[in-house]
Amino acid sequence: MLALFLLIIITGYTAQMKQHYLAPAVDADASLCDDVVISHSGDFLLSSDGYWEGDNSFTYSAATYVLSVKNAQYSTSKFQTYMDYFQSATEYLSTNVAPYFDLSVNLVFWMSYVIKEPDSETNRFYMNAHPSVVFDRDATAGALTNQYYDCKSEGSASYDRANNLLAVSFDIDSYTNSSCASIIDPTLLGYLSLVSPTSFRLSLDVRSLITAVAVNRQILDVSDLQMIENSQFSTSIDNGTYVFAKFVDPRYSGMRGIYCSTNSSFAFCFLTFGYKLAIPFFLHRGSNIYYPEACDCYGDAAAQVNDPNSNCNTFSFISGALFYDTTDVEPIFTLLNRYDMQALHQYAHGPMFAGSANTMYDPSYFTNQTRRDNWYEFCDVDGYGSCNFVVFSSFDNGISPNQQVSPSGKEVFNGSCGNSFGITDAAWARAKETPFSPLTEEYEVCSNDKLQAVVDNLGIASGDVSLAMPIGIVVIVALMYLVQYVTGKRYMKRHSESARSEILDQLATAILNEKLLVDPSENAQEADAPTDIPARSTSPNGKPVLVLNQSEAAVREIKQKFDQSVAAIENTVPAMLDYLDGIFLTLMQVHSLHSPKDDDDAAPAGAAADDATAAAAKKAKLARKARRPYLDDPLYLNVLEMLTQLQSGPWAIVGDKALCRRCSAAQLAVLKPLWMKLVAVLMVHSAILLQCDMSVVMQKHGDRVQYQLGRDFWTLNELQDAAV
């Protein structure tokens, strides 16, 4: 029952601790309940004053950041932790990056820099800007240029905002019949006469351009991009092998792929024009609209650059790519190994400015060959000559400057050499305190209190055990009776040695109050009896009597054999039932040789015969109750030998008190325990064999003392008859 009690407690406690229930958030116990987080997907705008899109105070024109998430689940603490992380990253840019770069570089940060959650590839935080808006200027011009000539296509350049494409077209006849043909063969740039017999067109995806520039300037990592499957290829250059693959920025859906190196020691991305790999560039026009003078964020020029109305803060850009008039990639890698990307952008500013629309103010300045030789000297590679450029100019003509960077209307007024990234601490605090959307449900998931679960299951276990205990007892008792019925064995109560001794003493006292063993010493046959075994004689009433030899050795021998047999029976607990069967059979055999009961008047011969027949039938009935023979059992044979001597020798047991007086005190001292043990063993063994109760109860009916064995009462004489 204790095991059942513990089992119910343990299983109930385990099940209860696994159970959960819902509770209103306002009433939930924080120590037992957890928030139910909501899954979010989408792009959420955050304004410069700390309001999320959807808030009544939010304005789209002030939207500075974007939180882009896919199936994101934020608890309140987790959301605030990530917002702290985003704040730290943007504050670093505001303090250590933005003040030292011109508008073109800072706009690349606006359009490409991304902060990923530490444990997510899809959840990203970035600034609210898009190339499609940045390149959407009033005017666009395009040209091909080299060290000697600028091939400009007047009026044929355009920008397609819907498709994010800068494009320039050349009349094929005019191109091939002019100095333009010396720049590059149009077929190397992808021109197909069968497709467009009258003109060839160059186009540039501004999303691809900005992404490639961001990787090359280490603003964006290649790991932030997504590689297109089955796009890898390798090429051997000098003593190294480079592996390339095509990548896209997941931020810009539909952008053209760019080829980037996957070598960890060489992270660089290229644009492609036909069969050409090209190095991308994105430059600001500069501080001077007439001549190529880059904006300087250091020294005395910094004060002018920081002016929102200065030329360095106007949205006037020069973009394009550098390539060589060959299909060999060797000169491209030579150039990349010669300069870092910051130096390449500085060197490219002069020749790209010459190919832009700004040369209209002083054409002779840009046709000066000495000046052009100096501009192109940086890209001169032995065996390949100098480089070529495809150049696009994007600028505004209006009086009011357009500095918009995102579809929501966000404008960057002081983007050159100034902090255009950061927002105030108060705005960050507001953004953390009021998330973009409810992060958790209005209810919580709660578990049970451990102590309460223990108390509950103690009560349940107590009730269940109280209910099951009577049923269990009935089942156990029924099983015990079933086993006893099937096996035929009785499982009796074990008694202590002291209890057994006490009941034997009581039995001995009762026996001594009745007829005891006697020994007529003047038997005529005593002289003929053996010295170690008493001789048989007959009492005056014609019954056999026990004539004890004065030899104490014979008495001790009989007592020793009997004591050994009784002790062996009592100590052999596991085989007790088996031994008792054999002993009872032996006692039945002895009983068959006894003389009639000691009545005062001799019974007639016919009555004696009837009594003998009844006794024989009773003995046979009792013998049938024995379950199996034990003729090979050593203990059985030992007892049988001793009892055989009793029945075949000159022994008899009578109850004549007068004759008892003739026994010596020493002889009685020996024979009393012998008789007591014999009767006790007989009664216990008979009780077991007859499947009666084991207890021996002395009851007094009038002047007679009887012994209850099962349902029957036995007098001492009847017990003597059964034993003699």
N, C-alpha and C positions, 0 to 999 in steps of 0.2 A: 504493500500500500504506500510505503514511503517512496518507492521508485515511481509509482504512478503519480503520486503527489508532485514530485520533482519534475517528472516528464510534462505534466500539464502546465506547471509554472514556466518551464523553459520554452516549450513550444508556443505557449500563449504570449509570453513576453517577446519572443522573436517576431511573431506575426504582428503583434501590436506596434512594435518599433518600425516595421516595414510599411505600416499604413500611413497614409497622408490624407489630409482633408483641407478644404478651402475655407478661408475666413476673410472677411472684409479687411482691407489693409488698415483701416482706422482702428480696428479692434484687435488686430493680430498681436500676439506676443512676440517681440523681436527675438527672444532667446529660442523660440520654438518654430518660427515661421521664416520663410524665405520669399523674396520677391519672385513674381512670375514675369520674366522678361518678355518683351515683344520683339518679334523679328521685323527688321526694317530693310528696305531696298529702295534705292533711288539716289538722286543728287540733291543735296540740301544746301542752300546758299546761306552765308553768314555775312552780315553787314559790318562795316567798319566800326559801328557803335555797339556791336555785340548782340544784335537781334537776328534770330533765325527766320528764314523764310516761313511765312504763315503768321508771324507775330504782327499785331496791329501796328507796331512801330517800325516794322521792316520796310525799307525802300530798296527797290531793285538797282537803282543807280549807285547805291552805296555798297552793293554786294561785293565783298573783297575775297572771300574764300568759298570753297566748295568742299563739302564732305560727301564723298561718293561711296556708298556702301551696297553690299550684296548680302542679303540674309544676315545682317548684323544684329547681334543681341547684346545690349549693354545694360548692365546694372548701373545704378547711380554712381557707385564708386568707380566702376570700370570706365564709364564715360568720362568722369572727371579726370581719371588718370591719363586717358588718351588725350584729352584736351590740354592737360599740362604738357604732355609730350609735344603736341602740335605747337603750343605757344612757345616752348623753348626753342624749337627749330626755327620758327619764323622770326623770333627775336634775334637769333644768331645771324640770320640773313640781314635783318634790318641794321644791325650794328657792325658786322664784319664783312659784309659783301656789298650791299647796295651803294654805300658812299664812295666806293672805289671803282665803279664801272659806269660806262656811259649808258645811254638809253637803250641801245640795241641789246647789250648784254643783259641789262635788267629786265627787258621785255622777254628775253629768252627764259629767264627765271619765271616770269609771270606765266608764260605759255607752256613750260615743260617741267618745272621743278615739282616734285611730288614727294609727299611724306606718307609712307605706308605704315599701317599698324604693325607693331612688332610680330604679331602672330597671325597676320592675314596678308594674302597677296591681292585680294580684291577690294579691301576697304582702304581708301586713299583720301588724303587731304591735300588740296592744292589751291593755288590762287585762281581767281576767276578771270581768265583771259583765254582768247581763242585766236589762232592765226587768221582765220577767215575774216575777223573784224579788224585786226591790226593791219593787214595788207589792203584793206578796202579804202584806198585813197582816191583823191579826185583825179589823179592822172597816173598812168603807167606807161613806161617806155622800155624798149628792149633792144639789145645789141649783141653782136659777137665782136670780140676785140682781141688783138695780139700786140706784140711789141711794135708793129709797124703801122697798123691800120685799125680803125674802128668802123665796123660794118653795122650801121644803124638802120633800122626799119621804121621809118617815120610813119606814125599813124597805124601801124599794124600790130602793136602790142596791146594786150588787154589783161584784165583780171576778172575771173569768173568766181564770184563769191560763193555761189551755190555749190560749185565743185572744188573750191579752194585751189584754183589753178591760175598761175601766171603763164602767159603764152605770148610768143612773138612769131610772126610769119614773114617769110622772105619769098619774093618772086624768084623762081628758079632760074629764069633767063637772066634777070638782072644780077643775081648772085653769081652765077657762073661766068658772066662776061665782065666782072668788075674785080677790084682788088679783094673783095670778100672771099673769092675762091682761094686766095692764098692763106686764109686762116685755117680752113679745114674742109675736107670733102664732106658734103651733106650726107652721103650714104653712111658715113661713120657715126653720124648723129641720129641714125634711124630713118632717114628719108627713103621712101619707096616711090619711084616714079609711076608704078602701076596704080598706086592708091591715090596719089596727088600729083598729077603730071605737071601742074603749073606752079606749085609752091611747096616749100617744105616748112614745117612748123615745129618749134621747140616749146615744150610746156614743162612747168615745174609745179609740183604739189607743195604748197607752202607748209602743210603739216609735216610732210616728209623733210622739207628743208629745215624747219625749226627743230625737229626731233634729232636729226643728224648733227646739227650744230650744237645742240644741248649735250649730246653724248661726247662730241669731240672736245667741248669746253669743260667736260666733267661736271656739268650741271645735272645731268641725268645718267644713271648707270644702265648698262646693257641689260642687267638683271631686272630692271623696271619695265622692260619691253617684253613682248610676246613673240617667240620665234615661230615662223611659219613652217609647218611640217614639210619634210623632204626638200628643203631649199638649201641644204648645205653643199659647199664645194670647197676644195683646197687648192692652193697654188704655192709653188716654190719660188722664193725670192731670195737672192744672194745665198746665204747659208741656212735660211730658215724656211719653214713651211707654215703657211697661215691658213686657218680654216675660217670660212665665211658662211654666213647664213642670212636669210632675209627676215627682218623684224618689223613689227608695227607697234605703235603706242596704243594700248587699250583705251586710252583717254580719247583718242580720235578715231571714231568709227569710219571706215572706208578709206583711210589714207593709203597711199602707195607704199609698198614695202621698201625698206632701205637695207642695203647690204652692210653688215657690221662684222668685224673680226670677233671671234669668240676666244681668242688667245688672251689669257689673263694679263700678260705683260704688254699687250698692244690692243687697247680698246679704241676702235675708230670705226666711224660709219661713213659710207659713200653714197652719193647719188649716181644714177645711171642715165645716160643719154645715148640711146642706141647701143653701140658696142663700147661705150666709154664709161670708165669709172671716173668720177669727178669729186673733187673736194668741195664741200658746201661752205658758203659764206653768207653771213647776215650782218650788215654794217649800217651804222648811222651816217648820214651825209656828212656831218661834221659841223664845226662852229662857223664855217664860212660857206655861203651858198655858191660862191664863184670858184673857189679853189679847194683842193683836197687838204683840209686841215682838221684833224681828228679832235674830238672833244677830250680835254685833259682834266681829270678829276684831282690833280695834285698841283700844288704851288699856287701862283697868283691867278691862274686861270680858273681855279675852283670857284671863286666868288661869282664869276660870270656864268659858269655852268649851272650853279645852283639857282639861278634866276629862272622862275617858271616861264618867263617870256623870252628866254634866250633861244638861239637857234638850236642849241643842244637838246632842248626839250620839245622841239617840233617833231611831228611824226613824218620824217622824210628819210627813206631808207634806200640802201643799195644792197641788193641781194643777187646771188647767182652761184656759179661753180667754176672751179679751175680744172682744166684738163689739158692733155697733150695730143698732138696730131699723130697718134700712133695707137695701135691696139695693145701695145706692151704696157704692163703696169709698173715696170721698173722705175720710170721717172717719178711716178706718183709716190712710191715708197721711199725713193731717195729724198724727195722733198720733205716727207713726213719725218724722216730720221734726221733731217738737217735742222728743222725748226720745231718749236712747240706751237700750239694752236694760237696762243696770244700773239706771238711774233708773226705768224702767218697772216692773221687778220690785220695787223699793222702794215705789213708789206703789201697786202692786197688792196688797201684803201686807195692808193694812188692810181694804179691801172684800172680799177673798177670805177673810180670816179670819172676817169677819162671816157669810159664807155657809157656813162649815164647821160641823162638829159641836161645836166648842169653845165655842160661845155658850151652851150649856146651863147653864154655871155662873153667868152674870150676864146674862140676856137684856136687861135694861133698858139695859145699857151699849151694846148694839149697835143698839137701836132709837132711840137719841137722834139726832134728825134733824140737829141742828147738826153732830154728829160725822160723820154719814154724808155731809152736804154737803161737809165738808172732805175726806173720803176720796175722793169722786168728782170733786172739782174738777179734778184733773189731766187727766181725759179728757173734759172738757166742750168740745165743738166747736160753734161758731156755726152755727145752722141745723139741727143734728142732736141737740143735747142731750148728756147724759152717756152713758157706756157701760154695757153689761151684762156679766155674767160667768156662765159655767157652771163650777161648783165641785165638785171631788171631794176628800173627806178620806180619808186612809189612815193608820191608826194601830194600835198594839198595846194590848191590855188586860192582857196577862199580866204576872206579876211579873218573870220573867226576860226581858230584852230580846232581841229577834230582830233581829240586824244582818246577816243573810245577804244577799249580793249576787249569788251565782252558783249555778247548779245543782250545782256541785261541792261546795258548802258553805262557800265562802270568806265570811268575815265581816269587816266594817270597823268596828273598835271606836272609833277616834278620827278620824273622817272630817271633823269640823268644825274648821277653822282649824289643821289639823295635817297632817303628812306621812303619808299613807296609801298613797302611790304607790310609793315607792322601796324597794329592797332593798340589802343591804350590798355592798361591793366584793368581799368574799370570795365571796358568792353569785353575783355576775356572773362572776367568774373561773372558778368551778366550771361555770357554764352554758356558757361559751365553750370550756372544755377538754373537756367531755363533751357533745357535741351530742345532740339529741333522738333521733337515729337515726344509724347509720353513714352518713357522707356519701359515701364512696368504696368501690369494690369492693376485694376482697383481692388484686387483680391490677392491673397498670398497663399502659398502652399505650406501647411503646418504639419509637424510630426508630434507624436505623443511625448509627454514628459516621462522620463525614465523612472523616476520614483513613483509617479502615479501608475505607470504600467506595472511595476512590481506589486504595488498594493492591490490593483485590480485583479491580477492573476493569482495572488494569494487567496483572495476571496473566491474566485472561480474554482481554483484547485480544491479548496476546502469543501465547497458544495459538491463538486463532482465526485470527490473521494467518498464523502458521506453517502452519496447516492449509490456508488458502485460497491462499497464495502459489503453490505448484506448479500448482494448478488454474487460478489466474488467468493464469499465464504460458502454460499450454497454450491457454487460451481466446484470449488476445491474439495468439499466434502463428497460431492457426487463423484468426482474423479477418483478420490481415494477409494470409495466403495467399489467403483467400477474396476479399478486396478486389482483390488483384493478379490473381486469376483472372478476376474479373468485369470489371474495368476494362482489363485488359491492360497495366497499367503496372507498372514495376519500381521499387521504392523501394530505392535503393542507398545504401551507406555513403558519407558525405562525408569527403573527405580534406583535410588541411591543405595549405597552399601549400608548406611546407617538405618534407613527405612526397612530394608530387608532383614537386618539383624533384629530390629525391634519386633517385627511381626513374627519372626521365628521364635523369639523369646516368649511372646504371648501364646503362641501355639504350643510350645513345650510345656508352659505352665498348665494349660488346659489339659494336655495329655496326661500329665502327672496326676491330675485330679481324677483320672479314670483308671481303668485296668492297665497295668504295666507289664513288662516282661518279667518272668520268674524263672527260677532255675532250681528244681528239686535236687539237692546235692546227693540224696541217698539212692540214686538210680542204680539198679543192679548191674546195668551194662556199662557203668562208667569205667570199670577196669579194662573192658575190651575196647573202649574208644581210643582212637589215635590220640597222641599227646598234643597235637596242634589243632585238632578239630573236635568239638564237643560231640558226645554220642547222643543218639536218639533214644527216647524212652516214651512211656505212656503215663498220663496222669491217672489218678484214681477214678475219674469219671470216664476213662477210656479215650481221652483226647491226647494226641501227641504233645509232649512238652519239650522245652528247650533245656537240655542238661549241659551246663557250662563246665568245661574242664577248668581245673584250677590253674592251668597254665596261662599266665598273663600274655604270653607271646602269641597264643592263638587269638585272643581277644583283640590285641593290638593289630594283628595282621588283617583280621576282618574289618576292623574300624578304618585302618589305613586305606584298604582297597575301596571301601565305600566312600570315604572322604575324598579320595582322589577322583572317583567317578563324579561325585556331586560337584566338586570344584571345577572339574573340566567342563561339566555342563553349564555351570553358571558363568564361566569366563569366556566360553565360546559364543559370544553374542551374535555374530553374523550368521552362524549356522545353527542357531538355537532351535528353530522350528524343525529342521531336518533331524537333528539329534533326538528331539522329543518323540517324534514318530516311532523311531526304533526302540526307544526306552519303553514306550507304552506297550508296544508289541511284546516286549520281553515280560513286562509286568502282567500282561494278559496271560502269557504262557504260565507264569508262576501261579496266577490266580486259579488256573484250571486244576491245580493239584491240591488245593486247600481242602481241608475237612469241613464238615457242616458247621453252621453257626452254633455258638455255645449257649444252648437253651437249658433251662433247668430240667425240663422233661425231654427225654429222647423222642425224636419224631419217628413216626412209623416209617417202615422201609419204603412204602409207596410214596409217602410225602417227600422222603429224602430224594427218591428218584425224580419226582416232579421238580423239586427244588434244583436238583442237579441239571435237569433238562432246561429249566428256565435260566439257570446261571449260564449254562453253555450257550443258549441263544443270545443272552445279553452280551456275553463275551464276544461271540461272533459278530454281533451288531457293532460293538465297540471296535473290534478289530477291523471291520470294513471301513471305519472312518480314517484309518491310517492311509496316507496318500501314496506311499511308495516304500519299498523295502530298503534297508540300509545294512544288508548282511556283510558288506565289505568294509563298513566304517569301523576304524580301530576303536573308537570310544564305545560304540555299540557292543562290539565283541568283548571289551573289557567288562562292561556292566553285565552282559549276558553270562560271562564266566562266573562272576561273583554270585549272581542270583541262582545260577545252576547249582553251585555248591550248597546254597541255602536250601533248595528244594530237593536235592538228591541225597544230602547227608542227613545225619541224625538231628535235624533242626526242626523246630516247630515254634509257633508263637501262640500263646494262650493268654487268657485274661484272668487268671485265678489269683486274687489278691492274697489268699492264704499261702500259696506256694511262693509268692514274691517275698514273703518274710524270710524264707530260707536262703535268699540270695545275700551274699555279702555286700557290704557297703561299697567296696571297691568295684565289684561286678556291676552293681546298679549304676554307679557313676559312669561306667563305660557304656552300658546298654541304653541309658536314657537318651543321651544325644543321638545314638544310632537310630533309635526308634523315631525321635523327633525329626531328624533329617529325612528319613525314609518317607514318613507321612507327608512332610512339607513338599518334598520333590514330587511325590505321587499326585498330590492335589494340584500343584501348579502345572505339572505336565498334563494331567487329565483335563484341566481347564483349557489348556491350549489346544489339545487334540480334539476335544469335544466342542471347541469354538465357543466356550463359555467365558463369562467375565473372569478376570484373573484374581480379583479380590476374594479373600477367604474371610467370611464373616461368621463370627461366633454368636449364636442367638440361643437364648434360654427359653425353652417351652416347658413350663412347669419345673420339674426337677431334672430335666434332661438338657444337656448341652449338645447342640447340633452345629454342624458346620455347613454353611451355604456354599454350594459349588454350582454356579449358574443359577438355574431355577429350582434345583433339587437340594434337599437337606439331608445330610449324612450324619449318622451317629458315629462314635469312635469305633464301635464294633464293625460297622459296615466298611469303614475305612480299613480296618484290620483285615477284613475278608478280602478287600480289593488288593491288599498288599501282601497277603500271606498265601 
